[in-house]
């Protein structure tokens, strides 16, 4: 039976990135073959304006904000996806974190 995989992308303030990676690992994300805790990170600038009703961890309502952020990418199985997402939400500092879940093909199923 072929395992179904997802590509999980999470944006977080740089100072929270280690906590996010630890939560991902603890929830069994990032397994590739005989390796665990696999992830990729890149840094950039996140921009947002908290609207009325928001509870921003950084910035204030109505003011455009820029934050040094890290993009963390991992592979997760369909079986673990829900638990991994819950684990990330528990430690992520934003009330509305940017999290992308993309279905993916395992290259081994193609070759």
Sine and cosine of phi, psi and omega as CSV:
sin_phi,cos_phi,sin_psi,cos_psi,sin_omega,cos_omega
0.00,0.00,0.74,-0.67,-0.02,-1.00
-0.98,0.18,0.75,-0.66,0.05,-1.00
-0.98,0.21,0.68,-0.73,0.04,-1.00
-1.00,-0.03,0.76,-0.65,-0.05,-1.00
-0.89,-0.46,0.43,-0.90,0.12,-0.99
-0.79,-0.61,0.52,-0.85,0.10,-1.00
-0.98,-0.19,0.90,-0.44,-0.05,-1.00
-0.97,-0.26,0.79,-0.61,0.01,-1.00
-0.84,-0.54,0.79,-0.61,-0.06,-1.00
-0.77,-0.64,0.73,-0.68,0.09,-1.00
-0.97,-0.25,0.74,-0.67,-0.05,-1.00
-0.52,-0.85,0.44,-0.90,0.12,-0.99
-0.84,0.54,0.57,-0.82,-0.06,-1.00
-0.80,0.60,-0.65,0.76,-0.06,-1.00
-0.95,0.31,-0.11,0.99,0.06,-1.00
-0.96,-0.28,-0.05,1.00,-0.12,-0.99
-0.89,0.47,-0.67,0.75,0.00,-1.00
-0.89,0.46,-0.63,0.78,0.04,-1.00
-0.90,0.43,-0.64,0.77,0.02,-1.00
-0.91,0.41,-0.73,0.69,0.00,-1.00
-0.88,0.48,-0.62,0.78,0.02,-1.00
-0.91,0.42,-0.68,0.73,0.03,-1.00
-0.89,0.46,-0.65,0.76,0.04,-1.00
-0.88,0.48,-0.73,0.68,0.00,-1.00
-0.90,0.44,-0.71,0.70,0.00,-1.00
-0.88,0.48,-0.48,0.88,-0.01,-1.00
-1.00,-0.05,0.16,0.99,0.06,-1.00
0.95,0.30,0.53,0.85,0.18,-0.98
-1.00,-0.01,0.35,-0.94,0.11,-0.99
1.00,0.08,0.40,0.92,0.09,-1.00
-1.00,0.03,0.82,-0.58,0.10,-1.00
-0.72,-0.70,0.95,-0.32,-0.04,-1.00
0.85,0.52,-0.82,-0.57,-0.01,-1.00
-1.00,-0.07,0.46,0.89,-0.01,-1.00
-0.81,-0.59,0.55,-0.83,0.12,-0.99
-0.81,-0.58,0.11,-0.99,-0.02,-1.00
0.86,0.52,0.48,0.88,0.02,-1.00
-0.98,0.18,0.75,-0.66,0.07,-1.00
-0.41,-0.91,0.23,-0.97,0.11,-0.99
-0.75,-0.66,0.65,-0.76,0.01,-1.00
-0.75,-0.66,0.56,-0.83,0.15,-0.99
-0.62,-0.79,0.45,-0.89,-0.06,-1.00
-0.96,-0.29,0.48,-0.88,0.03,-1.00
-0.25,-0.97,-0.21,-0.98,-0.01,-1.00
-0.93,-0.37,0.85,-0.53,0.10,-1.00
-1.00,-0.05,0.62,-0.79,0.02,-1.00
-0.78,-0.63,0.66,-0.75,0.01,-1.00
-0.27,-0.96,0.36,-0.93,0.11,-0.99
-0.80,-0.60,0.92,-0.39,0.06,-1.00
-0.91,0.42,0.78,-0.63,0.01,-1.00
-1.00,-0.08,0.11,-0.99,0.03,-1.00
-0.83,0.56,0.73,-0.68,-0.02,-1.00
0.99,-0.10,-0.23,0.97,0.03,-1.00
-0.97,0.25,0.44,-0.90,0.07,-1.00
-0.83,-0.56,0.96,0.28,-0.15,-0.99
-0.93,0.37,0.68,-0.74,0.11,-0.99
-0.97,0.25,-0.45,0.89,0.02,-1.00
-0.73,-0.68,0.71,-0.70,0.04,-1.00
1.00,0.04,-0.18,-0.98,-0.01,-1.00
-0.60,-0.80,0.34,-0.94,-0.04,-1.00
-0.82,0.57,0.69,-0.72,0.09,-1.00
0.99,0.15,-0.08,1.00,-0.04,-1.00
-0.93,-0.37,0.81,-0.59,0.05,-1.00
-0.91,0.42,0.72,-0.70,-0.09,-1.00
-0.82,-0.57,0.54,-0.84,0.14,-0.99
-0.83,-0.56,0.71,-0.70,-0.07,-1.00
-0.69,-0.72,0.68,-0.73,0.16,-0.99
-0.93,0.36,0.88,-0.47,-0.06,-1.00
-0.82,-0.57,0.31,-0.95,0.09,-1.00
-0.87,-0.49,0.68,-0.73,0.09,-1.00
-0.99,-0.16,0.86,-0.50,-0.02,-1.00
-0.93,-0.38,0.77,-0.64,-0.01,-1.00
-0.85,-0.53,0.71,-0.71,0.06,-1.00
-0.60,-0.80,0.29,-0.96,0.13,-0.99
-0.98,-0.18,0.66,-0.75,0.04,-1.00
-0.61,-0.79,0.59,-0.80,0.03,-1.00
-0.98,0.22,0.43,-0.90,0.05,-1.00
-0.84,0.54,-0.59,0.81,-0.01,-1.00
-0.88,0.48,-0.55,0.84,-0.07,-1.00
-0.98,-0.21,-0.11,0.99,-0.15,-0.99
-0.81,0.58,-0.77,0.64,-0.06,-1.00
-0.87,0.49,-0.71,0.71,0.00,-1.00
-0.92,0.39,-0.61,0.79,0.03,-1.00
-0.90,0.43,-0.70,0.71,0.02,-1.00
-0.89,0.46,-0.65,0.76,0.05,-1.00
-0.88,0.48,-0.68,0.73,-0.01,-1.00
-0.89,0.45,-0.66,0.75,0.02,-1.00
-0.91,0.42,-0.72,0.70,0.00,-1.00
-0.86,0.51,-0.56,0.83,-0.02,-1.00
-0.91,0.41,-0.53,0.85,-0.07,-1.00
-0.96,-0.29,-0.19,0.98,-0.04,-1.00
-0.95,0.31,0.72,-0.69,-0.06,-1.00
-0.97,0.25,-0.36,0.93,-0.06,-1.00
-0.99,0.15,0.57,-0.82,0.08,-1.00
-0.96,0.28,-0.41,0.91,0.06,-1.00
-0.75,-0.66,0.96,0.27,-0.03,-1.00
-0.92,0.38,0.53,-0.85,0.09,-1.00
-1.00,0.09,0.95,-0.31,-0.01,-1.00
-0.77,-0.64,0.80,-0.60,0.02,-1.00
-0.91,-0.41,0.72,-0.69,0.03,-1.00
-0.87,-0.49,0.90,-0.43,-0.06,-1.00
-0.86,-0.51,0.78,-0.62,0.10,-1.00
-0.90,0.43,0.56,-0.83,-0.02,-1.00
-0.67,-0.74,0.37,-0.93,0.11,-0.99
-0.99,-0.15,0.66,-0.75,0.12,-0.99
-0.99,0.14,0.85,-0.52,-0.06,-1.00
-0.84,0.54,-0.43,0.90,0.00,-1.00
-0.92,0.40,-0.41,0.91,0.02,-1.00
-0.98,0.22,-0.19,0.98,-0.04,-1.00
-0.99,-0.13,-0.58,0.81,-0.07,-1.00
-0.99,-0.12,0.00,0.00,0.00,0.00
